[in-house]
Each structure stands twice: as C-alpha cells, then as structure tokens.
Amino acid sequence: MADQELGAAASAASEPTSTRQRWQRLDEETVQYYTEVVQALSALQSEEDRALLAANALGEAEGRQLSIATDAACSRALEVLLSAAAPAAVAAFARALAEPENYWELVSSPFGSHVAERLLDALGRHAADGNAEASAEAGQVLASIAGSVRAHLGDHAAHRSASHAARRLLSVLAGRDVAPAAPAAAATDGAAYARATQAKQGRAGLSARFGVGAPVPPPPPQHPELLRGFADALGSAEWAGAATEALIYDPYGGPWLQALLTALARDREALQALIPRILAAGAAAATGEPADEQGGAAGAAAAGEHPTLDLAGLDNGRLLGLMRDRTSSHLMEVVVTVAPEELLDELQARYLRGELAALAAHPCGNFVVQALAGAAARPQPVRLLLRELRDAVPELLGSKRAGVVAALLAASERCGNAAVQTDAARALSSALAARASAGRPGAAQGWAAALLTLDTGADLSNADERTRLSTLGSAMLACLLRMPKEASAEFAEALAGLPAAALRRAGADSAGSRALEAFFGGAAPVKAKRRLLRRLLGGLGALSAEPGGSHVVQAAYASANLKDKEAIAGELAAAEAHIASTPRGLALLRRCNVEEFKRGADGWRAHARTSAALRDDIAALGSSEEQLKQGKRKKVQVGSQPEADGAPSGRGVGRGGALVGGGSVGEVMALLGFPGQEPGMEKGMEGMRKKAKKRRAE
C-alpha cells in the first residue's frame, strides 16, 4: 500500500502542467522538490531515515503549509510525508492549519481534504500510541481542529469535500471507523446487498444482522469529550427544527450524522438527547414553537438530570417518510441500531405498530426493518416483529426482500427463546409451503433446496451447473439448523433428504457450506446426520479441497461416530497430497488425525475413543457449569423483575474450531485440535484425564 501511494504521488507530480493548470498554485521548483523527496523516500528502508526525511520536507513548508496542501501535485506528496513523519513534525505542521479560516480552506479543497484526512489519521495514531508528550500534543491539535469544525458545523458537514474530512475526524475521535458503509438501500436483492456491505462490516452489515449471540459493543472512544461536544452542538437552539432537517436530507450531511451517531454508540445520555431531536426535526419549525436555549445532553447535564426520551412532537407520517426516503433511510438504519432499548421499544410500539409489513416491502424501508431486527436481542421485541411480519413472509421471499426474513430469523435465534424460535420457523415453513403450492422455482425440491436456491435460479439436481447458491437463503437455513430441535427438525430432515449430488454441490459452495456445517454442529438427530454423511462419502477428497467444503468435512468428523470417523479419515488419507496443497488442507488433516490413521488403524481407533470420551466429559462439565451459572443468576434476581423468557441455549462447533456455549477448557480443546480457549478448570480436567486413562487401560 505504501509503495502504491508513493507511486501515485510521484506520477501526479510528474503529470504535464496542462493537466493540473486549473489547480496549480505553486511554482515548478517547489513541485520538483516534493517530487524528488517522494522518490527518495521510496528508496529508504530505515524507519528513522524515512521519518527524518519526512520531517525535513514538512519543515520546508513553513509559512506555506496551506498553499502546498491544496496544490494538485504536492498534496499527494504531503499525504505520503504525513504518514512517515514523527509526531512532533506532524503536530507542528497541523498547528498551522488548525485555525478555523485555514482549516476550512484546506478541507473545502478537493486536494486539501485528502491531506486533512491523512493528517487526522496521523494525529489520531500519535495520540493513541505515542509517548506522553506526543500524545498530549496530538490531543491538543485534535481539540483545536474539532473546535474549528464545531464553529462552522453546517458548512463542514454538508460540503462535498469537507464532509469527508469531518467524518474522518469523527472516526479518529472514536478510535474506530464510523463512516457509513457503501449504500445498501439501492441494492435490489440479497446478493447485491451482500456485495455492497462486503467491503465494510458496519453494525448494519450482514455479519452484524445475521451473527450469533448478542451484538458486541464497540470499544470506548479515544476522545469522548470531543465527541460529546458535537452532540451538544446539535442539541443547541441554533440547530433546532429546519437546520437539522436540512442536514438530514443533505447527501453529505446525512452520512456525517450517521457517523456521529455511530461514534456515540456508547454514550447513552447523548443518544437519549440527540435521537429525539433528529426524529422530531422540523416539528418545531412547522408549529413555530421556540426551542430550548440550551438543549441536548449539555442542557440535561446543566440541570443535573438525565435527558428524557421526549417523542411527543414526532409525527408518525414524517417518521415513515424518513424511513422510505432514499437518503434519510440510511440515517434511520443507524438510529434504530444505536438507539437505547427504551427509545427503540417506544418507537416500535407507539409509532411503527401496523406499519412494518408495508415498510418491509419498500425498496428503502426494508433495510430499516432489517436494522430493527438486527438490534433486537430480547424476546419481546422479536415477538412484536414476528406478529407483524409473519403474514408478509411469502410476499417478502417472492419480491426479493428475503433480507428482512433472514434478519428476523437471526433475531429469533439471538434472543434465545425456544418459543420465539419455533414460531419463526413455522412462519418460514408456511411461507415455503405457499411458494410450493404456487409453483415457484425450486420450492418443489423441498424446503432446504428452496432456501439454498432462493432468488438464484440454481438447479441443485444439475451437477454441472456453476450458478452460485443463495447467500441469504443459505444464511437462513444455517440459522434454523442452529436452533433447538423443536424449530429445526423439519428443515434438518429436508436437508438430509437431498440427493448426494445436491449435497456435494451445496458443500462445495461458499454459502451452502455454512448450512451443512450448521447441520452437523446443530441439534439435528444423529440418524439424520449419519444419513447425510453417508451421502457425502466417496466425494470427501474433492470436497475437502474447497474452502467451504473443508469446514463441512471438519464439522462432519467432529459429530461422527467411530466407524464414520474412520471412513472420513480413510478418504482424506487417499487424497492427502491434493488436500495438503490447499490453504486449509494441512489444518484439516491435522484435525482429523490423518497422519495417525496412516500409521495404524488400531492406534488411531484408541486415540479416537479417547477423544470422544473427553468430548463427552467436556460436554457434561460445560452443562453442569451452565446450570450452576443459571442458579446463581436466579439468586441474584430475587427481589427484581425476572425475565420470563429462557436464556440462550445451544452448543456447536464454529469456524475456527471454537465451541459455542461451552466452558473454559483450553488445554483439552487444544489436545483435541481446538486451540484458542482459555486455560482453567484444572481440577475438573485432571478428573477427565484419569477417566480417559482408565478407559484406555480397559
């Protein structure tokens, strides 16, 4: 990446003068100097030498920082130099540009805005990783820049070039990338949405909405007080009503607001004050009601009170308009993702009741419903979503709105309530039955095949076809197969009943392989797992060479009995050379003990029996520990309002070899080929070792 940047800077500086005549601000001598500096920097290997050369070059810009940073050619060179320079040199260069007038001229330039982004990155890096002096100096410059942006917030947030630098500033203050992902509302189907969100995994992305377990909270921000300053600025009287309304619908201001809300994800008080202001923006302007002189989190703090969730001025029609608009719907995705639970519950129960089905069918609104489902981690909100959307599931599946159904299933799995999960599975099975009766393509092959080929036109019975299987359909099937037996039994039987050719094709597909992996690691009956495995036998060598297929084979081996393990190891040993040449082949051969199998079947069987016994003991120990935790939880909750719904359940082997839902049994898991678990439980481990030794002696 560094070499590419150096090459781009050098080529930009060496372009003919005519191509940069419009933006040329400097004399040819200065341009030639920075061209040669970049070329010399690319030839240096020592970091100290590179930092020294970069510092000298930045020092040469003394008094001309702004003109050099906004030059068409030299701006590219400065981007490279700022990445290589020492903290002191970067801070000295930044101080000259941090004044409001200079900083605005810098970021409003199409070339200077790129320099500003690289400058902010360097300051953030030095503030977080530098020594105490460098960190303090970088923090002071960042505070000065943040003050310059707050002083002219509307100009910076809504400007074509300056908005990108303003978003980068929020990312630096938060200590993580909070800029919005690629536009997803323009996607017309699940595959396009997957491509749109693949480059950036935001909270609104596929991985967050369809992930297992509760959402992982973001890390604490690097500069929370500076972020709170932006929230307080938007809560002031200056931004009441029409001003915020204009920012919401602005093509550059809207993404800046998204970045701010994402950066404030851990600041509950700021969100409680800011989100109602955003949702009700325009209400004060329409009614002519005066705004508070001091609002937002700052006003609440000054009064010594927590901010209240005041949605009284919110118009239902306007809220739905925000969710359907091509621009503001992106902001609403972020709003429902980061909103506190109390505010989200009020929105869902008071303003969105009876509207979700129509919203889910809308080209833009359906992504807001997906985000709403992705934010639901408790049974009650998921029940409300199911109640409103279950009758619309057939239409959603048939109108390329399957992302809503997939997000709803993921929310059902995430909430951990068996009744909710069973209800969600029944809603989907009813929808698939309706599609089959209507003669939809793929539905007649069974429910599992219908999901695997959803919206793709793929034919599982055709082994020579190369059409990829459905990403969303496979995600839905995998989600169902991870649920308890009550919810997953019908889908597990449907998958196990597919022909061998269809199963092998699904196992080799990047999306379908995850469904098969979930099947072997889930609650499917042992007989069904064995029946599916028997249909894969004879093709495991070719399947193991595929990236997704190797995970399927590993999951199948982990769930198989001794006889089937031996059959798997035999096929892998026969194709060892081919499998070992693949990126994950050696790890798979090691996990399945192929080397020991080749040395002798008797020794391999003894090792397999020991491993199976240890796995059983681990499962029993993990179950006992979970019961103990549940008992302690109940004791703690005495005298408080209990949760009426069950706790999340389920255990399986995920990608990377980690057990989901087990105890901390690191040493034994490492022995069985599952590294990365925490060490502990030594006393229980010793007992299991003695049991295993006794079994070997017998």
LINJOPE-V233466 format. One record per pair of residues at least 24 apart in sequence whose C-alpha atoms are under 10 Angstrom apart, sorted by the first residue. I is the first residue (numbers start at 1). J is the second residue. If there is no record, write none. Layout:
i->[I,I]
j->[J,J]
//
This chain:
i->[2,2,2,2,3,3,5,5,5,5,5,5,6,6,6,6,6,6,6,6,6,6,6,7,7,7,7,7,8,8,8,9,9,9,9,9,9,9,9,9,9,9,9,10,10,10,10,10,10,10,10,10,10,10,11,11,11,12,12,12,12,12,12,13,13,13,13,13,13,13,14,15,17,19,20,20,20,21,22,23,23,23,23,23,23,23,24,24,24,24,24,24,24,25,25,25,25,25,25,25,25,26,26,26,26,26,26,26,26,30,30,30,30,31,31,31,31,31,31,31,32,32,33,33,33,34,34,34,34,34,34,34,34,34,34,35,35,35,35,36,37,37,38,38,38,38,38,38,39,41,41,41,42,47,47,47,48,48,48,49,49,50,50,50,50,50,51,51,51,51,51,51,51,51,52,52,52,52,53,53,53,53,54,54,54,54,54,54,54,54,54,54,55,55,55,55,55,55,55,55,55,55,55,56,56,56,57,57,57,57,58,58,58,58,58,58,59,59,59,59,61,62,62,62,63,63,64,65,65,65,65,65,65,66,66,66,66,66,66,66,66,67,67,67,68,69,69,69,69,69,69,69,69,69,69,70,70,70,70,70,70,70,70,70,70,70,70,71,71,71,71,72,72,72,72,73,74,74,74,75,75,75,75,75,75,75,76,76,76,76,77,78,78,78,78,78,78,79,79,79,79,79,79,79,79,80,80,81,81,82,82,82,82,82,82,82,82,83,83,83,83,83,83,84,85,86,86,86,86,87,87,87,87,87,87,87,87,87,87,87,87,88,88,88,88,88,88,90,90,90,90,90,90,90,90,90,91,91,91,91,91,91,91,91,91,91,91,92,92,92,93,94,94,94,94,94,94,94,94,94,95,95,95,95,95,95,95,96,97,97,97,98,98,98,98,98,98,98,98,98,99,99,99,99,99,99,100,100,100,100,100,100,100,100,100,101,102,103,103,103,103,104,104,104,104,104,104,105,106,106,106,107,107,107,107,107,107,107,107,107,108,108,108,108,108,108,108,108,108,109,109,109,110,110,110,111,112,112,112,113,113,113,113,113,113,113,114,114,114,114,115,116,116,116,116,116,116,117,117,117,117,117,117,117,117,118,118,119,119,120,120,120,120,120,120,120,120,120,121,121,121,121,121,121,122,123,124,124,124,124,124,124,124,124,125,125,127,127,127,127,128,128,128,128,139,139,139,142,142,142,142,142,143,143,143,143,145,146,146,146,146,146,146,147,147,147,149,150,150,150,150,150,151,153,153,153,153,153,154,154,154,154,154,154,154,155,156,156,156,157,157,157,157,157,157,157,157,157,158,158,158,158,158,158,158,158,158,158,158,159,159,159,159,160,160,160,161,162,163,163,163,163,163,163,164,164,164,164,165,166,166,166,166,167,167,167,167,167,167,167,167,167,168,168,169,169,169,170,170,170,170,170,170,170,170,170,170,170,170,171,171,171,171,171,171,171,172,172,172,172,173,173,173,173,173,173,173,173,174,174,174,174,174,174,174,174,174,174,174,174,174,174,174,175,175,175,175,175,175,175,175,176,176,176,176,176,176,176,177,177,177,177,177,178,178,178,178,178,178,178,178,178,178,178,179,179,179,179,179,179,179,179,180,180,180,180,180,180,180,180,180,180,180,180,181,181,181,181,183,183,183,184,184,184,184,185,185,185,185,185,185,185,185,185,185,185,185,185,185,186,186,186,186,187,187,187,188,188,188,188,188,189,189,189,189,189,189,189,189,190,190,190,190,190,190,190,190,190,190,190,190,191,191,191,191,191,191,191,193,193,193,194,194,194,202,202,203,203,203,203,203,203,203,203,204,204,204,204,204,204,204,204,204,204,204,204,205,205,205,206,206,206,206,206,206,206,206,207,208,208,208,208,208,209,209,209,209,209,209,209,209,209,209,209,209,209,209,209,209,210,210,210,210,210,210,210,210,210,210,210,210,210,210,210,210,211,211,211,211,211,211,211,211,212,212,212,212,212,212,212,212,213,213,213,213,213,213,213,213,213,213,214,214,214,214,214,214,214,214,214,214,215,215,215,215,215,217,217,218,218,218,218,218,219,219,220,220,220,220,220,221,221,221,221,221,224,224,224,224,227,227,227,227,227,227,228,228,228,228,228,228,228,228,228,229,229,229,230,230,230,231,231,231,231,231,231,231,231,231,231,231,231,231,232,232,232,232,232,232,232,232,232,233,233,233,233,233,233,234,234,234,234,234,234,234,235,235,235,235,235,235,235,235,235,235,235,235,235,235,235,236,236,236,236,236,236,236,236,236,237,237,237,237,237,237,237,238,238,238,238,238,239,239,239,239,239,240,240,240,240,240,240,240,240,240,240,240,240,240,241,241,241,241,241,241,241,241,241,241,241,241,241,241,242,242,242,242,242,242,243,243,243,244,244,244,244,244,244,245,245,245,245,245,245,245,245,246,246,247,247,247,248,248,248,248,248,248,248,248,248,248,249,249,249,249,249,249,249,250,250,251,251,251,252,254,254,254,254,254,255,255,255,255,256,257,257,257,258,258,258,258,258,258,258,259,259,260,261,261,261,261,261,261,262,262,262,262,262,263,264,265,265,265,265,265,265,266,266,267,267,268,268,268,268,268,268,269,269,269,269,269,269,269,269,269,269,270,270,270,270,270,270,271,271,271,271,271,271,271,271,271,272,272,272,272,272,272,272,272,272,272,272,273,273,273,273,273,273,273,273,273,274,274,274,275,275,275,275,275,275,275,275,275,275,276,276,276,276,276,276,276,276,276,276,277,277,277,277,277,278,278,278,278,279,279,279,279,279,279,279,279,279,280,280,280,280,280,280,280,280,280,281,281,281,281,282,282,282,282,283,283,283,283,284,284,287,308,309,309,309,309,310,311,311,311,311,311,314,315,316,316,316,316,317,319,319,319,320,320,320,320,320,320,321,322,322,322,323,323,323,323,323,323,323,323,324,324,324,324,324,324,324,324,324,325,325,325,325,326,326,326,327,328,329,329,329,329,329,330,330,330,330,331,332,332,332,332,332,332,333,333,333,333,333,333,333,333,333,333,334,334,334,335,335,335,336,336,336,336,336,336,336,336,336,337,337,337,337,337,337,337,337,338,338,339,340,341,341,341,341,341,344,344,344,344,345,345,345,345,348,348,348,348,349,349,352,353,353,353,354,354,354,355,355,356,356,356,356,356,357,357,357,357,357,357,357,357,357,357,358,358,358,360,360,360,360,360,360,360,360,360,361,361,361,361,361,361,361,361,361,362,363,363,366,366,366,366,366,367,367,367,367,368,369,369,369,369,369,370,370,370,370,370,370,370,370,370,371,371,371,372,372,372,372,373,373,373,373,373,373,373,373,373,374,374,374,374,374,374,374,374,374,375,375,376,376,376,376,376,376,376,377,377,377,377,377,377,377,378,378,378,378,378,378,378,378,378,379,379,379,379,379,379,379,379,379,379,379,379,379,379,379,379,380,380,380,380,380,381,381,381,382,382,382,382,382,382,382,382,382,382,382,382,383,383,383,383,383,383,383,383,383,385,385,386,386,386,386,386,386,387,387,387,389,390,390,390,390,390,390,390,391,391,391,391,392,392,393,393,393,393,393,393,393,394,394,394,394,394,394,394,394,394,395,395,395,396,397,397,397,397,397,397,397,397,398,398,398,398,398,398,399,400,400,401,402,402,402,402,402,403,403,403,403,403,404,405,405,405,406,406,406,406,406,406,406,406,407,407,407,407,408,409,409,409,409,409,409,410,410,410,410,410,411,412,412,412,413,413,413,413,413,413,413,413,414,414,414,414,415,415,415,415,415,416,416,416,416,416,416,416,416,417,417,417,417,417,417,417,417,418,418,418,418,418,418,418,418,418,418,419,419,419,419,420,420,421,421,421,421,421,421,422,422,422,422,422,422,422,423,423,424,424,425,425,425,425,425,425,425,425,425,425,425,426,426,426,428,428,429,429,445,445,446,446,446,446,446,446,447,447,447,447,447,447,447,448,448,448,448,448,448,448,448,448,448,448,448,448,448,449,449,449,449,449,449,449,449,449,449,449,450,450,451,451,451,451,451,451,452,452,452,452,452,452,452,452,453,453,459,460,460,460,460,460,460,460,460,461,461,461,461,461,461,461,462,462,462,463,463,463,463,464,465,466,466,467,468,468,468,468,468,468,469,469,469,469,469,469,469,470,470,470,470,471,471,471,471,471,472,472,473,473,473,474,474,474,474,474,474,474,474,474,475,475,475,475,475,476,477,477,477,477,477,477,478,478,478,478,478,478,478,478,478,478,479,479,479,479,479,480,480,480,480,481,481,481,481,481,481,481,481,481,481,482,482,482,482,482,482,482,482,482,482,482,482,482,483,483,483,483,483,483,483,483,484,484,484,484,484,484,485,485,485,485,486,487,488,488,488,488,489,489,489,489,490,491,491,492,492,492,492,492,492,492,492,492,492,492,493,493,493,493,493,493,493,494,495,495,495,495,496,496,496,496,496,496,496,496,496,497,497,497,497,498,498,499,499,499,500,500,500,500,500,500,500,500,501,501,501,502,502,503,503,503,503,504,504,504,504,504,504,504,504,505,505,506,506,506,506,507,507,507,507,507,507,507,507,507,507,507,507,508,508,508,508,508,508,508,508,508,508,508,509,509,509,509,509,510,510,510,510,511,512,512,512,513,513,513,513,513,513,513,513,513,514,514,514,514,514,514,515,516,516,516,516,516,516,516,517,517,517,517,517,517,517,517,517,517,517,517,517,518,518,518,518,518,518,518,519,519,519,519,519,520,520,520,520,520,520,520,520,520,520,520,521,521,521,521,521,521,521,521,521,521,521,521,522,522,522,522,522,522,523,523,523,526,526,526,529,529,529,530,530,530,530,530,532,533,533,533,533,533,534,534,534,536,537,537,537,537,538,538,538,539,539,540,540,540,540,540,540,540,541,541,541,541,541,541,541,541,541,541,541,542,542,542,542,542,543,543,544,544,544,544,544,544,544,544,544,544,544,544,545,545,545,545,545,545,545,545,545,545,545,546,546,546,546,546,547,547,547,547,548,550,550,550,550,550,550,550,551,551,551,551,551,551,552,553,553,554,554,554,554,554,554,554,554,555,555,555,555,555,557,557,558,558,558,558,558,558,558,558,559,559,559,560,561,561,561,562,562,562,562,562,563,565,565,565,565,566,566,566,566,566,566,566,566,568,568,569,569,569,569,569,569,569,570,570,570,570,572,573,573,574,587,588,590,590,591,591,591,591,592,592,593,593,606,606,607,608,609,609,609,610,610,610,610,610,610,610,611,611,611,611,611,612,612,613,613,613,613,613,614,614,614,614,614,614,614,614,614,615,615,615,615,616,617,617,617,617,617,617,617,618,618,618,618,618,618,618,618,618,619,619,619,619,620,620,621,621,621,621,621,621,621,621,622,622,622,622,622,622,623,623,623,623,624,625,625,625,626,626,626]
j->[42,80,83,84,42,80,38,42,76,77,79,80,35,38,39,40,41,42,76,77,79,80,81,38,39,42,76,77,76,77,80,34,35,38,39,73,74,75,76,77,78,79,80,34,35,36,37,38,39,42,73,74,76,77,35,73,76,72,73,74,75,76,77,38,72,73,74,75,76,77,73,73,73,72,71,72,73,72,72,70,71,72,73,109,110,111,67,68,70,71,72,73,74,67,68,69,70,71,72,73,74,64,67,68,70,71,72,73,74,60,61,68,74,68,71,72,73,74,75,77,73,74,57,60,74,58,60,68,73,74,75,76,77,78,81,73,74,76,77,77,77,81,74,76,77,78,80,81,77,80,81,84,80,84,85,86,84,85,86,84,85,81,83,84,85,86,81,82,83,84,85,86,87,89,84,85,86,89,81,84,85,86,78,80,81,82,83,84,85,86,89,90,81,82,84,85,86,87,88,89,90,92,93,81,85,89,81,82,85,89,82,85,89,90,92,93,89,90,92,93,93,92,93,96,93,96,96,93,94,96,97,102,106,93,96,97,102,103,105,106,112,105,106,112,112,97,106,107,109,111,112,113,114,115,116,105,106,107,108,109,110,111,112,113,114,115,116,109,110,111,112,109,110,111,112,111,111,112,115,110,111,112,113,114,115,116,111,112,114,115,115,112,114,115,116,118,119,112,114,115,116,117,118,119,122,115,118,118,119,115,116,118,119,120,121,122,123,118,119,121,122,123,125,122,122,122,126,130,134,122,123,125,126,127,130,131,133,134,135,137,138,126,133,134,135,137,138,119,120,122,123,126,134,137,138,141,119,122,123,126,134,137,138,139,140,141,142,137,138,141,119,119,120,122,123,138,141,142,144,145,137,138,140,141,142,144,145,141,141,144,145,141,142,143,144,145,146,147,148,149,141,144,145,147,148,149,144,145,146,147,148,149,150,151,152,148,148,145,148,149,162,148,149,152,155,156,162,162,161,162,165,156,159,160,161,162,163,164,165,166,155,156,159,160,161,162,163,164,165,160,161,162,160,161,162,161,161,162,165,160,161,162,163,164,165,166,161,162,164,165,165,162,164,165,166,168,169,162,164,165,166,167,168,169,172,165,168,165,169,145,165,166,168,169,170,171,172,173,168,169,171,172,173,175,172,172,169,171,172,173,174,175,222,223,172,175,172,173,222,223,172,175,222,223,173,222,223,169,172,173,223,226,173,223,225,226,169,170,173,226,227,229,230,226,229,230,230,226,229,230,233,234,233,230,233,234,239,253,234,239,243,244,246,247,253,253,252,253,256,247,250,251,252,253,254,255,256,257,246,247,248,249,250,251,252,253,254,255,256,250,251,252,253,251,252,253,252,252,251,252,253,254,255,256,252,253,255,256,256,253,256,259,260,252,253,255,256,257,258,259,260,263,256,259,227,259,260,221,223,226,227,230,256,259,260,261,262,263,264,221,222,227,259,260,262,263,221,222,223,263,221,222,223,224,225,226,227,263,218,219,220,221,222,223,224,226,227,259,260,262,263,264,265,218,219,220,221,222,223,224,263,218,219,220,221,222,262,263,201,202,259,262,263,202,203,256,258,259,260,261,262,263,264,265,255,256,257,258,259,260,262,263,204,254,255,256,257,258,259,260,262,330,331,334,205,255,259,330,326,327,330,329,330,364,367,324,325,326,327,329,330,333,362,363,364,365,366,367,368,326,363,364,367,363,364,367,363,364,399,400,401,363,399,400,401,402,403,455,472,400,401,402,403,404,406,454,455,470,471,472,473,400,403,455,456,470,471,472,367,403,472,403,471,472,262,334,262,333,334,337,338,371,374,375,330,333,334,336,337,367,368,370,371,372,374,375,370,371,374,370,371,374,403,406,407,472,475,374,371,374,375,407,410,370,371,372,373,374,375,376,403,404,406,407,408,409,410,411,414,370,373,374,403,406,407,408,409,410,411,413,414,472,475,476,479,374,407,410,411,413,414,475,479,410,411,413,414,415,479,482,660,377,410,411,413,414,415,416,648,660,661,374,375,376,377,378,411,414,415,416,648,374,375,376,377,414,265,266,262,263,264,265,266,265,266,263,264,265,266,267,263,264,265,266,267,263,264,266,267,260,261,263,264,267,270,260,263,264,267,269,270,271,297,298,270,297,298,260,264,270,257,260,261,264,270,271,273,274,275,295,296,297,298,270,273,274,294,295,296,297,298,299,274,294,295,296,297,298,273,274,277,278,295,296,297,270,273,274,275,277,278,291,292,293,294,295,296,297,298,299,291,292,293,294,295,296,297,298,299,290,291,292,293,294,295,296,291,292,293,294,295,277,278,281,291,295,277,278,280,281,282,283,284,285,290,291,292,293,295,277,278,280,281,282,283,284,285,286,287,288,289,290,291,281,282,283,284,285,286,281,282,285,277,278,279,280,281,282,277,278,279,280,281,282,283,285,281,282,278,281,328,278,279,281,322,327,328,329,330,331,332,322,325,326,327,328,329,331,327,328,326,327,328,327,327,328,329,330,331,327,328,330,331,331,331,334,335,328,330,331,332,333,334,335,331,334,334,331,334,335,337,338,339,334,335,337,338,339,338,338,334,335,337,338,339,340,338,340,338,340,297,306,307,338,339,340,296,297,298,300,301,306,307,308,309,340,296,297,298,300,306,307,296,297,307,309,335,338,339,340,343,296,297,306,307,308,309,310,339,340,342,343,297,298,299,300,306,307,308,309,310,307,309,339,309,310,311,332,335,336,338,339,340,343,308,309,310,311,312,313,314,335,339,343,309,310,311,313,314,314,331,332,335,311,313,314,315,318,319,322,332,335,310,311,312,313,314,315,316,318,319,313,314,315,318,313,314,315,318,313,314,315,318,313,314,313,343,340,342,343,346,343,343,346,347,350,351,351,351,347,350,351,352,351,347,351,352,351,352,355,356,359,365,365,364,365,368,359,362,364,365,366,367,368,369,359,360,362,363,364,365,366,367,368,362,363,364,365,363,364,365,364,364,364,365,366,367,368,364,365,367,368,368,365,367,368,369,371,372,365,366,367,368,369,370,371,372,374,375,368,371,372,368,371,372,368,369,370,371,372,373,374,375,376,368,370,371,372,373,374,375,376,371,375,375,375,375,376,377,378,381,372,375,376,381,376,380,381,384,372,381,384,385,381,384,388,384,385,388,387,388,389,388,389,384,385,388,389,392,385,387,388,389,390,391,392,393,395,396,388,389,392,389,392,393,396,401,402,403,404,405,392,393,395,396,399,400,401,402,404,401,400,401,396,401,402,403,404,401,403,404,407,404,403,404,405,407,408,401,402,403,404,405,406,407,408,411,404,407,408,404,407,408,411,404,405,406,407,408,409,410,411,412,404,406,407,408,409,410,411,412,414,407,411,407,408,410,411,412,414,415,410,411,412,413,414,415,416,411,412,414,415,416,417,643,645,647,411,412,413,414,415,416,417,418,419,420,421,643,644,645,646,647,415,417,420,644,645,411,412,415,408,409,410,411,412,413,414,415,417,420,421,424,408,411,412,415,419,420,421,423,424,411,412,411,412,420,423,424,427,423,424,427,427,423,424,426,427,428,430,431,427,428,430,431,427,431,427,428,429,430,431,432,434,427,428,429,430,431,432,433,434,435,431,434,435,431,428,431,432,435,451,454,455,473,431,432,435,440,454,455,455,454,455,455,454,455,472,473,476,471,472,473,475,476,472,472,473,476,472,473,474,475,476,477,479,480,472,475,476,479,476,475,476,477,479,480,483,475,476,478,479,480,479,479,480,483,479,480,482,483,484,648,649,650,479,483,648,649,645,646,647,648,649,483,484,645,646,647,648,649,650,483,484,644,645,646,647,648,649,483,484,485,486,487,645,646,647,648,649,486,487,645,646,487,645,480,483,484,486,487,488,480,483,484,485,486,487,488,486,487,480,487,476,477,479,480,483,486,487,488,489,490,491,487,488,490,476,480,490,491,494,498,491,493,494,495,497,498,477,490,491,492,493,494,495,473,474,476,477,490,491,492,493,494,495,496,497,498,515,473,474,477,491,494,495,497,498,502,503,506,474,477,475,476,477,478,491,512,476,477,478,495,506,511,512,515,506,512,502,498,499,501,502,503,504,505,506,498,499,500,501,502,503,505,501,502,505,501,502,504,505,505,505,505,509,509,505,506,509,510,511,512,505,506,509,510,511,512,513,509,510,511,512,509,510,511,512,514,511,512,511,512,515,506,509,510,511,512,513,514,515,516,511,512,514,515,518,515,512,514,515,516,518,519,511,512,513,514,515,516,517,518,519,522,514,515,518,519,522,515,518,519,522,515,516,517,518,519,520,521,522,523,524,515,517,518,519,520,521,522,523,524,649,650,651,652,518,522,523,524,648,649,650,651,522,523,524,649,650,651,522,523,524,525,523,523,519,522,523,524,523,524,525,528,524,519,524,516,518,519,520,522,523,524,525,528,529,532,524,525,527,528,529,531,532,528,519,528,529,532,524,527,528,529,530,531,532,533,535,528,531,532,535,532,535,532,535,536,532,533,534,535,536,537,538,539,535,536,539,535,536,532,533,535,536,535,536,537,539,540,542,543,549,543,549,543,548,549,552,536,540,543,544,546,547,548,549,550,551,552,553,542,543,544,545,546,547,548,549,550,551,552,543,546,547,548,549,546,547,548,549,548,548,549,552,543,546,547,548,549,550,551,552,553,548,549,551,552,654,655,552,548,549,551,552,553,555,556,548,549,550,551,552,553,554,555,556,652,653,654,655,552,555,556,652,653,654,655,552,555,556,559,652,552,553,554,555,556,557,558,559,560,652,653,552,555,556,558,559,650,651,652,653,654,659,660,555,559,650,651,652,653,650,651,652,559,560,561,556,559,560,556,559,560,561,564,556,557,559,560,564,568,564,567,568,568,564,567,568,571,567,568,571,571,572,567,568,569,570,571,572,575,568,569,570,571,572,573,574,575,576,578,579,571,572,575,578,579,572,579,571,572,575,576,578,579,580,582,584,585,588,589,575,576,578,579,580,581,582,583,584,585,588,579,582,583,584,585,582,583,584,585,584,579,582,584,585,587,588,589,584,588,654,655,656,657,655,588,592,587,588,589,591,592,653,655,657,652,653,654,655,657,591,592,591,592,611,612,615,652,653,672,612,652,653,612,608,609,612,605,606,608,609,612,605,592,593,605,608,592,593,594,597,601,604,605,608,592,594,593,594,595,596,597,598,604,594,597,598,601,597,597,598,598,673,673,672,673,657,672,673,674,672,673,672,673,695,696,696,672,692,695,696,672,689,691,692,693,695,696,668,669,671,672,692,672,692,688,689,691,692,695,668,669,671,672,685,688,689,691,692,668,669,672,688,688,684,685,687,688,689,691,692,662,663,664,665,668,669,684,685,688,651,661,662,663,662,663,662,663,664,665,681,684,685,688,651,661,662,663,664,665,651,661,662,663,663,662,663,664,661,662,663]
//
